[in-house]
C-alpha cells in the first residue's frame, strides 16, 4: 500500500492512498487529488501503475524533479523521490513510512550575480562636496525640529506629572461587576465568559478560541487602565479544544476515499463543509483544516 503525499503548498500534509490503477492530479474537482495551488493545471498529471512499476505522465502541465528540468514523463517513478507539479512538491511513499522521513528538495539556487568590478572610479570632488552639504543640512534640520518639539512638550509633560490619577475607584465586588460585564458584552464575549464571585474575588471562567482569548486579554488591560480596582480580579478562562461540528459514521479509503457524516453528507478529500476542509484520509486518521487543524483517529 502506497500513499501520494503532499509535502508543500496549500494542501501540505494531505495524502492519497493508492494501490494501483490510474490517479489524476490537478485543480479540477474531478481529480483524485485536488491541488488548488498556483501553477497547477486542471488535469496536470496522472499517476499510473503499469508493468509492475509506477509512472507519472504530464497531461496539461509539466513535471519537475530536484534537478529542476521540466519533464513530461517520469518512468519509473521511484518511491521516496520528490517531484513537483508547478510549485507543489509531492512524493510517493509506503503508507507505513513515517512522515518525518519525507522532505521536499530545496528550492533551486539562483545563479550568482556577475561580480562587480573591484576598482570603481572615484567620484568627482564636486559631487563629494555636494553630498556632504546635503547630509549636514538634513542633520541640522532634524536637530532644530527635535529642539522645537521638546520645548513645546515641556509644559504638557509637567502638567501631566502633577495631575492626579483620573481612574475611577471600584472598591467592592458589586461596583466592579457592572462595568466589567458591559465590556464583555461590547466585545461579544458573553455568554462564553462568566463572572463568579468567591471570597472577595471576581473570577472569569469559560472556554474561548485563541482569537477571543487575545481580545479578552486586551480588554482586561484596558479595564485595569480605566479603573482602580481594589478587589482581586482573576482570569481562569482557557483555550477551547477544537471539535468537529458533526460525527463521522463511515470512512472509505482507496481511489475515492471519503467520509460520511451523521447528517448523511459524503465528503471527499478537498471537500469543504462550513469553514472546515477535508485534507487527508490515511490508514489511521482523518484530517480537517480550517481555523485550526482537527485530526480524528480511527
N, C-alpha and C positions, 0 to 999 in steps of 0.2 A: 504494500500500500504506500503510495506516494502522496505528497502534498505540493501544490504550487503556491509558494509563499511570497507575499508582497513585502519587500524589505524597506522601501522608501515611498514617499508621496502621501496623498490624502488617505489612502487605504492601508497604510503601513500596519502590519500585524495581521491582515486578513490572510486566510488560507483556503484553497480549494482542494478538497480530496479528489485524487484522480487514480484510476485503476485500469487504464486502457481506453481505446476508442479515440474520439476527436473532441477537443475542447476549444472553444473560441474565447478570445481575449480582446477587449476594446471598450469604447464608450457606450456602445449600444446596450439598451436594456435587455436585448435578447442574448447578449454574450453570457457565456457560462461564468466568466469572471469579469465583472464590470469595473472599469478603471476610468474615473472621470477627470483625471489629471490633464493639464495642458500638454499637447504634443502627442496624445494617444488618439488614434483614428477610431472610427465607429466599429469597424471589424479589422482591428490592427493585425492580429496574427492568430494562428491555430496551432494547438499542441496536439500531436498525434503519436500513437504508439503503433509502429509498423515494423515488421521483420525483426521482432524481438528487441527493438530499440526505440527510444524517444526521439522525436523530431519536432522542430519548431519552424513553421512556414510563415513568412510575412505575406499578408493578404493586401491590406490597404496601407500598411506602414512598414518601415524598415526596422531591423533588429540591430542591437549592438552588444558586444561583449566588452570585457575590461580593456581590450586593445583600442576600442573606440571607433573602429572602421564599420560603416553601415553594411549590413548584410540582408539578404532576403531568405536565407535558409540556414538553420543550424542543424546539421546532420552528421553525427548524432549529437543530441543534447545531453551532455553528461550531468548526472545528479551533482548537486553541490557546486555547480558552476553558474555564478550570477550572470544575468543578461538583462537588457534594458529595452523597454518599449517607450519611446520618447525619453522622458527624464525619470521614468519609474523603473526601479530595479527589482527583479524578481529572481526566484531560484526554485528549482525542482529538488525536493529533498525527501528522504524516507520519513514517514509520518511519525516514527518513534524518535527521530533525531531531535535533540533539544534546540530551541530557537537560539540559545546563546551562542551556538556554533556558527550561526549564519551572519555574515557581514556583507554589506554592499561594497563593491570596489570603490576606491577613492575617485573623486572627480578628476578628469584629465587636467594635467598642469598646463597652463598657458605657456607658449614658447617664450623664452626670455627676451626681454626687450633689447634692442641693439644698444650697446653701451655708448654713453655719450662721450664725446672727445674729452681727453684728460685735460688738455690745456684749452681754456676759453680766453677769448680776447678780453683784455681789461677794459672796463667801462671808461668812457671819456671822463676827464676831470670835471667838466661842467655838469654831467649827469650825477656824479657823486655829490657835488656841492648842492645841486637842486634837491636830491633826496634827503640830505642832511637837514636842509632848511625845512622840508615838509615834516620830518619827524619832530624837530624842535617845536614847530608851530602847533602840531597836534598835542604834544606834551603840555605846552603852556596853556592851551585851551582847556584841556582836561583838568589841570591843576586849578585854574581860575574857576571852573564850574564847580568843582568839589568844594572850594573855599566858600563860594556864594551859598551853595545848598546847606553847608554846615552852619553858616551864620544865620540863615533863615530858620533852620530847625531848632536852634538852641532854645528859644523861648518855649516852643512846643514841648520839648523834652523836659525842661524844667517844670512846666505846668503839669505834665503827666506824672512826674515823680512825686509831686505834692498833693495830687488828687487822691482821696481815699477810694478804696475798692467799691465799685458800683454793683457787685454781685449781691443778689437778694439772699438773705439769710433764711434757710429752711431748717428749723430746729427739731421738728417732730416727724414721725413716720407719716402722720396724716397730712402734713404740709408737703412732704416730698412726693407722695403718690400721685396727686392730680397732674402736676406739670410733667412728671416722668411718663405717665400713661398717655398724655397728649402728644408727647414727642414720639412715642412708639406708634401711635395711631397715624400720625402725619407721615410716617415713613413706611406704613403698611406692614409693620412688624407684629401686629396683633391679628389673630389670637395665637400666633406661633410663639410669642414670648408672654409668659405670665409673671405677675408680680406677687410674691409671697412675703409676708411679714413674720419674722420669728426672732424673739429675744432682742428686740431693739434694732434689728437689721432688716433691710429691704433686699430680697433675693430674687434675681431674674432667672427663671427656668424656662427651658424649651429646646427644641432642635431646629436648626436653621441650615440653609445651604451656605456654601463658602462665601458667596457674594453678600448674602444678608448678614452673615456674621461680621463682615467688614463694615457694612452700613451701621450695625449696632455698635461696634467699637467707636466709629466716628461720632455717633450720636451721644454716647456716654462721655466722650471727651468734651463735646460741646456743652453737655448738661453740666459737667463739673466746672467749666469755664463760666457758665452763665449764672450758676447758683452756688452759694456757700452752704454745702450740705453737711450737717452735723451727724446725723445717723449714718451708720456704715452701709454702703451700697455694694452688694456682692453680685457678680455676674457668673452664673452657673450654666449659661447656655452652652451647647455643644454642637459639633458638626453632625448634620443629619446623614445617616448612611444611605447610599443610593440603592433604590429598589426598582424593579420593573413594575410598571402600572398594570401588568397582566401576568397570568400564569402560562407557562409553556406546557402543553399537554401532549405534544408529539414532536419528535426530532427525526429527520430523514437525512442521511448522508448520501454521498455518491455524486453522480453527474449533475443532478438538480437538487442539491442539498437545500433543505428548507425546514422551517419550524411552523407549528400550528399553535395559535393562542387559544385560551379558554373562551374567547369570543368567536372562534371559528375562522379567524383570519390566517391565511397562509403567507408566510414571509420568506422570500429567497434572499441570498446574500446580495446586499446592495439596496434592498427594500427599506423603506422608512415608514415608521408609524409615530405620529406626534413629532417630538424632537429627537427620537431615537432611530439610529440606522443599524441594521444587522450587517456586521462587517466580517464575521467569520463563524464557521461551524467546523469544529475539529472532532477528533475521536473522543475527547474528554470534556469539552466545554463549548458554550455558545457565547459569543462576544457582541455587545452592542456599544455604539459610540454616540455621544451626544454632548451635553454639558459636562458629563462625567462618564468614564468608561464603566460598564457593568458587565461582569463575567458570571455566567451560570454554569456550574459543573453538572455533568450528567454521567 
